[in-house]
Amino acid sequence: MSSSVRTVISPGRYIQGKGAIHRIGEYLARLGSTPLFVADDLVWGLVGHDVELSVKQADLPMRREAFGGVPSAAEVDRLVAVIREAGADVVVAVGGGSVIDAVKAAGHLADIRWANVPTVASTDAPCSALAVIYTESGEFEEYRFFPRNPDLVLVDSQVVANAPAHLLVAGIGDALATWLEARATARSHSQTMAGGLPTLAGTALAELSWEVLWENALPAIAAVQDHQVTPAVEKVIEANTLLSGLGFESGGLAAAHAIHNGLTAVGATHGLAHGQKVNIGSLTQLVLEGAPTSDVRDFIEFTTRVGLPNTLTEVGLRSDDLDSLRVVADAATVPGETIHAMPFEVAGADVVSALASIERFAVRVREEAGLPAPVPYVAGH
C-alpha cells in the first residue's frame, strides 16, 4: 500500500454484554453452517455447556477441538488439518489470546471464516487481523498478517467478570500502551499494522481507550474481584478489547510492544502475562520520549494501584544485569520492529539506559506515594 494512504480496519461485528454467549449460535448461523470450536478443557468446562445449548438452538452441528496451549506454527498447521477433516466453514476460538491467535492463523490458511469468543479481557488480540506466533518454548517468533479481521467478536461480560481479576489487570496493561504508541506513530507519520498511515479514527479510539481506563480501571478491578458486572466493568472490557484492538492496529505500535517482544527473549520473564511485560515497555517508552516527570510519576502510581509491574524487579530483571538488558534491547531494536515507528531514532544502547533507569525512580515514586514496594518475580514453569 502506498505510504500516503490512511486506513482503518475492524472486525465484521463486535458484540459485548452480560449473557452474550447464549446468542453465539444465532450469530454464527449468519457466517456458516458447520462451525468448529477450538478451546482448551479448562475454558470448555466453564462455557462449553452454554455454547452447546446455543448452537443446538440455532440448528448447527456441534464439534469442539482441544487447543494445544501455544500458538506455534505446528499447532496452527494441526488445526488447519482438523478444519479440513471436519469440513468446517467457520472456526471459532473460545478462550484467551493464545487460542485466538492460533485460530485466526488456521482460519486464514484453511480459507474459511473465523470468529472469536474471548473469555477474558486480557489482551487486545480478539479484533485484529494479525496473530503473534511463538516458538514451542514461548519466545516471540513472528507476526502473521491476514487480509481481513475476524468476522465476529463476541464477548460475554459475565464470563470475563468470572475470570480471575489479574487477567483483566493484564489486559489493562496491554491497552494502556495503545495511546502511548498511537500518539508516537501519529507524530512520526509511520505505517500502522493496518498497512497505511493512521486515520483520525484509529488515533482517536486509542486515546479514548486511555481515558476510559484512567477513569474506570480501579472500580472495575474491584467489581471483578467479586465477579460482578458494573458499568465500569463493561467500559474496561470494551477499552481492553475493542478500543485498544482497533487503536493498536489502525493507530500504530511503537516502542512499548517492541520492548515487550524483547522481554520474551529473556528466560527470567517467562510466565508473565503479555500485558505485564507491555507495561514495562510503556514506562520505558515514556522514558525514551523524555516525557514530563509528572506524567511518568502518574503512570507509575496508577499502574501500581492497578497491580501492574513498573520495575525490573517485578519482571525478574535487575538494573545492574546489563547483559540481560542488552538481550532485551537487541531484540527490541531489530530491523522491522515497531520501535522504529518512534518519532526519533532509537538504538539498542538507548533502550538499555531507559530500562536500567526505571528501577530507582519507580521505587522512589512508590515510596513517596505510600504504595507497596516491588515484589521480585521468579520465573517458574
C-alpha positions in Angstrom: 0.0 0.0 0.0 1.3 3.4 -0.8 2.8 5.3 2.1 0.4 8.3 1.7 -2.8 6.1 2.2 -4.6 6.2 5.5 -6.7 3.2 6.6 -8.7 1.8 9.4 -9.7 -1.9 9.7 -12.1 -3.6 12.1 -14.0 -6.9 12.8 -17.2 -7.5 10.8 -19.2 -7.4 14.0 -18.5 -6.8 17.7 -20.9 -7.9 20.4 -20.5 -7.4 24.1 -22.8 -7.8 27.1 -23.9 -9.9 30.0 -25.2 -13.3 28.7 -24.0 -12.6 25.1 -22.6 -16.2 24.9 -26.2 -17.5 24.9 -26.5 -16.0 21.4 -23.4 -17.4 19.8 -25.4 -19.9 17.7 -27.6 -17.1 16.3 -24.7 -15.0 15.1 -22.6 -18.0 13.8 -25.6 -19.2 11.7 -25.1 -15.9 9.7 -21.5 -16.9 8.9 -21.7 -20.6 8.1 -23.4 -24.0 8.6 -20.6 -26.1 10.1 -18.7 -24.4 12.9 -15.7 -25.9 14.6 -15.0 -24.6 18.1 -11.4 -24.6 19.5 -10.9 -24.3 23.2 -8.9 -25.9 26.0 -10.5 -28.2 28.5 -10.5 -25.6 31.3 -12.3 -23.0 29.2 -14.7 -25.5 27.8 -15.6 -26.7 31.3 -16.6 -23.1 32.1 -18.6 -22.1 29.0 -19.0 -25.3 26.9 -22.4 -26.1 28.1 -23.8 -22.6 27.2 -22.1 -22.7 23.8 -23.5 -26.2 23.1 -27.1 -25.1 24.1 -26.9 -22.0 21.8 -25.5 -23.9 18.9 -28.2 -26.6 19.2 -31.0 -23.9 19.3 -29.5 -22.5 16.1 -29.8 -26.0 14.5 -26.0 -26.1 13.9 -23.8 -29.1 14.3 -21.5 -29.1 17.4 -17.9 -30.0 17.3 -15.0 -28.9 19.5 -11.3 -29.4 19.1 -8.9 -29.1 22.1 -6.3 -26.4 21.9 -2.7 -27.4 22.3 -1.7 -24.4 24.5 0.8 -22.4 22.5 0.0 -20.5 19.2 3.1 -22.1 17.4 3.4 -22.8 13.7 3.0 -26.5 14.4 -0.3 -26.0 16.3 -1.7 -23.8 13.6 -0.9 -26.4 10.9 -2.5 -29.1 13.1 -5.7 -27.0 13.4 -5.8 -26.5 9.7 -5.8 -30.3 9.2 -8.7 -30.6 11.7 -10.7 -27.8 10.0 -10.3 -29.6 6.6 -11.2 -33.0 8.1 -14.3 -31.6 9.8 -15.4 -29.8 6.7 -15.9 -26.7 8.8 -16.8 -23.4 7.2 -16.3 -21.2 10.3 -13.8 -21.7 13.0 -14.4 -20.3 16.5 -11.8 -19.5 19.1 -13.1 -19.7 22.7 -10.6 -18.6 25.4 -7.7 -16.2 25.7 -5.2 -14.5 23.3 -3.3 -17.7 22.6 -6.2 -19.8 21.2 -7.5 -16.7 19.4 -4.2 -16.2 17.6 -3.9 -19.8 16.7 -7.4 -19.9 15.3 -7.0 -16.7 13.3 -3.9 -18.2 11.6 -5.6 -21.5 11.0 -8.8 -20.0 9.7 -6.8 -17.9 7.2 -4.7 -20.9 5.9 -7.9 -23.0 5.6 -9.6 -20.1 3.8 -12.7 -20.1 5.9 -14.4 -17.5 8.1 -13.3 -17.1 11.7 -14.8 -15.8 14.9 -13.6 -15.1 18.4 -15.2 -15.6 21.7 -12.8 -14.2 24.3 -13.4 -15.5 27.8 -11.0 -12.9 29.3 -10.2 -9.3 28.6 -6.5 -9.8 29.0 -5.2 -8.7 25.6 -6.3 -6.7 22.5 -5.9 -9.8 20.2 -9.6 -10.6 19.5 -10.4 -7.8 17.0 -7.2 -7.7 15.0 -6.1 -9.1 11.6 -2.8 -10.4 12.9 -1.6 -13.2 15.0 1.5 -13.5 17.2 3.3 -16.8 16.6 5.5 -18.1 19.3 8.1 -20.9 19.5 7.1 -24.1 21.4 9.0 -22.7 24.4 7.1 -19.4 24.4 9.5 -17.0 22.7 8.2 -14.4 20.2 8.7 -15.8 16.6 6.8 -13.6 14.2 3.7 -11.6 13.4 1.4 -13.1 10.8 -0.8 -10.6 9.0 -4.2 -11.5 7.4 -6.1 -9.8 4.6 -9.1 -9.3 6.9 -10.2 -9.1 10.5 -12.4 -11.7 12.3 -16.0 -11.9 11.0 -17.3 -11.9 14.6 -16.1 -11.0 18.1 -18.5 -11.9 20.9 -17.6 -11.0 24.5 -19.8 -12.1 27.4 -19.1 -9.6 30.2 -20.2 -12.0 32.9 -17.8 -14.7 31.6 -15.0 -12.1 31.7 -16.0 -11.0 35.2 -16.0 -14.6 36.4 -12.3 -15.0 35.3 -9.5 -14.1 37.8 -9.1 -10.4 38.2 -5.4 -10.5 37.4 -6.4 -11.3 33.7 -8.4 -8.1 33.5 -5.4 -6.3 35.0 -3.1 -7.7 32.3 -5.5 -6.5 29.6 -5.3 -3.0 31.1 -1.5 -3.2 30.8 -1.8 -4.1 27.2 -4.4 -1.4 26.5 -2.6 1.4 28.3 0.2 1.1 25.7 -2.3 1.8 22.9 -2.5 5.5 23.2 1.2 6.0 24.0 2.1 4.1 20.9 -0.6 5.6 18.6 0.5 9.1 19.7 4.1 8.3 18.8 3.1 6.7 15.4 0.9 9.8 14.5 3.8 12.1 15.4 6.3 10.2 13.2 3.8 9.6 10.3 4.7 5.9 10.5 2.8 3.0 9.0 0.4 1.0 11.2 -0.4 -2.7 11.3 -3.4 -1.9 9.1 -1.0 -1.1 6.2 -1.1 2.6 5.9 -0.8 5.8 7.8 -3.1 6.2 10.9 -6.6 7.6 10.4 -8.1 10.2 12.8 -10.4 7.4 13.8 -7.7 4.9 14.8 -5.8 7.5 16.8 -9.0 8.8 18.5 -10.0 5.3 19.5 -6.6 4.7 21.0 -6.9 7.9 23.1 -10.4 7.1 24.1 -9.2 3.7 25.4 -6.6 5.5 27.6 -9.2 7.9 29.0 -11.7 5.1 29.8 -9.1 3.1 31.6 -7.8 6.0 33.8 -11.4 6.8 34.8 -12.7 3.2 35.2 -9.9 0.7 35.8 -9.8 0.8 39.6 -13.5 0.4 40.3 -13.8 -2.2 37.5 -11.0 -4.4 39.1 -12.7 -4.1 42.5 -16.0 -5.3 40.9 -14.4 -8.2 39.1 -12.7 -9.4 42.3 -16.3 -10.2 43.4 -17.3 -11.4 39.8 -19.7 -8.5 39.4 -20.5 -6.7 36.1 -20.9 -3.0 36.5 -20.9 -0.1 34.0 -17.2 0.4 34.8 -16.5 -3.3 34.1 -18.3 -3.0 30.7 -16.3 0.1 29.8 -13.0 -1.5 30.7 -13.8 -4.7 28.7 -14.6 -2.5 25.7 -11.4 -0.5 26.2 -9.2 -3.6 26.5 -10.8 -5.5 23.6 -12.4 -3.2 21.0 -10.9 0.3 21.6 -7.4 -1.0 22.2 -7.8 -3.6 19.4 -8.7 -1.0 16.8 -6.4 1.6 18.3 -3.2 -0.5 18.2 -3.9 -1.9 14.8 -5.1 1.2 13.0 -3.3 3.7 15.3 0.1 2.1 15.3 2.5 0.2 17.6 5.8 1.8 18.7 8.4 1.2 21.5 6.2 -0.4 24.2 5.3 -3.6 22.2 8.8 -3.9 20.7 10.2 -3.9 24.3 7.6 -6.5 25.2 9.0 -8.7 22.4 12.5 -8.1 23.6 11.5 -9.1 27.2 10.3 -12.5 25.9 13.9 -13.2 24.8 15.0 -13.4 28.4 14.1 -16.6 30.3 13.6 -14.6 33.6 10.4 -13.1 32.3 8.8 -16.3 31.1 5.4 -16.9 32.7 4.4 -13.3 32.9 1.3 -12.1 31.1 1.6 -10.2 27.8 0.1 -7.1 29.4 2.6 -7.2 32.3 5.6 -7.1 30.0 3.9 -4.5 27.8 3.6 -2.2 30.9 7.3 -2.2 31.3 7.5 -1.3 27.6 5.1 1.6 28.1 7.1 3.0 31.0 10.3 2.6 29.1 8.8 4.3 26.1 7.8 7.3 28.3 11.5 7.5 29.5 12.8 7.3 25.9 10.4 10.1 25.0 11.7 12.3 27.8 8.1 12.6 28.9 7.3 15.2 31.6 8.3 13.8 35.0 4.7 14.4 36.3 3.4 12.1 33.5 6.0 9.4 34.4 5.2 9.7 38.1 1.4 9.5 37.4 1.9 6.4 35.2 3.9 4.6 37.9 1.4 5.5 40.7 -1.6 4.5 38.6 -0.2 1.2 37.3 1.0 0.3 40.8 -2.6 0.8 42.1 -3.9 -1.3 39.1 -1.5 -4.1 40.0 0.8 -3.9 37.0 4.7 -4.1 37.2 6.6 -0.9 36.6 10.0 -2.0 37.9 12.6 -4.6 36.6 12.4 -6.4 39.9 8.7 -7.3 39.1 9.6 -8.9 35.8 12.6 -10.9 37.1 15.4 -8.5 36.0 17.9 -6.2 37.7 19.2 -2.8 36.6 22.8 -3.9 37.1 22.3 -7.1 34.9 23.3 -5.2 31.7 23.9 -8.5 29.8 20.2 -9.4 30.1 19.1 -5.8 29.4 21.2 -5.9 26.2 19.5 -9.1 25.1 16.1 -7.3 25.6 17.3 -4.2 23.8 18.8 -6.0 20.8 15.6 -8.0 20.3 13.5 -4.8 20.7 15.5 -2.9 18.0 15.9 -5.5 15.2 15.1 -4.1 11.7 11.4 -4.1 11.1 10.4 -3.9 14.8 7.8 -1.4 15.8 10.2 0.7 17.9 11.3 2.3 14.6 7.9 4.0 14.5 9.0 6.3 17.2 9.4 9.9 16.1 13.2 9.7 16.7 16.0 7.2 16.2 16.2 4.6 19.0 19.4 2.5 19.3 19.9 -0.6 21.5 22.0 1.4 23.9 19.2 3.9 24.4 16.8 1.0 25.4 19.4 -0.4 27.9 19.7 3.0 29.5 16.0 3.6 29.7 15.3 0.1 31.1 18.1 0.4 33.7 16.8 3.9 34.8 13.2 2.9 35.6 14.0 0.9 38.7 15.3 3.6 41.2 12.8 6.2 40.0 9.8 3.8 40.2 10.8 2.6 43.7 11.1 6.2 44.9 7.8 7.3 43.4 6.1 4.4 45.1 7.7 5.1 48.4 6.7 8.8 48.2 3.1 7.9 47.4 2.9 5.3 50.2 2.5 2.5 47.7 3.9 -1.1 48.1 7.5 -1.9 47.3 8.1 -4.1 44.3 7.9 -7.9 44.9 10.6 -9.8 43.0 9.3 -12.1 40.2 10.7 -15.6 39.9 10.0 -17.4 36.7 8.7 -20.9 37.4 7.1 -23.3 34.9 
